[in-house]
Amino acid sequence: GENVEQHPSTLSVQEGDSAVIKCTYSDSASNYFPWYKQELGKGPQLIIDIRSNVGEKKDQRIAVTLNKTAKHFSLHITETQPEDSAVYFCAATPGYNFNKFYFGSGTKLNVKP
Amino acid sequence: IAGITQAPTSQILAAGRRMTLRCTQDMRHNAMYWYRQDLGLGLRLIHYSNTAGTTGKGEVPDGYSVSRANTDDFPLTLASAVPSQTSVYFCASSVGRGGSYEQYFGPGTRLTVT
């Protein structure tokens, strides 16, 4: 099955700085890559996603880039704010079974005021 | 709209006991999922259901069973709990068609098996 690796496991940035979280995947058939944010004591919530036919997608301060050749994708958060502090998960799913999501191990982002 | 509800919020369970974690959604989503979340391992899929009446195995199905008698409910059963099943369990749902794959997660059930 798919193997998704996520780095770093923890990330600490100063408010206003940018944060980058990287994920790699193993299954070349994967073609949908969502990012989820999990706040303390809550379930994960989708913040952005990208399909394999697109190389980059932006939504205000958040962007995701995808390199299918290298099998890696990244989450970029600009102008970080304290409310961005949370655990972020990447995931990948193969196009032949969109029910099977494989998640990375998570990145705990701490934005210092 | 409640979204997804899970019960109980937390539970301490003796090894060997049977336990059913409940999950209900009011969004009329076709697909539902059960994940377990362990520190350093992220979310791992236990079982899923594409639609009422069908279920499938995920990444870590052993020791768990599910049923999907109707669209709204997707209970997860541990027939005979073991300490390695100590985890936080999340139920999720998605539309599952029309190109929309966003998963909506419940608040989780924290289970401790002693």
Interface residues (C-beta under 8 A of the other chain):
Chain A: G1 V4 Q6 S9 Y32 P34 Y36 G41 K42 G43 P44 Q45 L46 D49 F89 A91 T93 F98 N99 K100 F101 Y102 F103 G104 S105 G106
Chain B: I4 A31 Y33 Y35 G40 L41 G42 L43 R44 L45 Y48 N50 G56 G58 E59 F90 A92 G96 Y101 E102 Q103 F105 G106 P107 G108
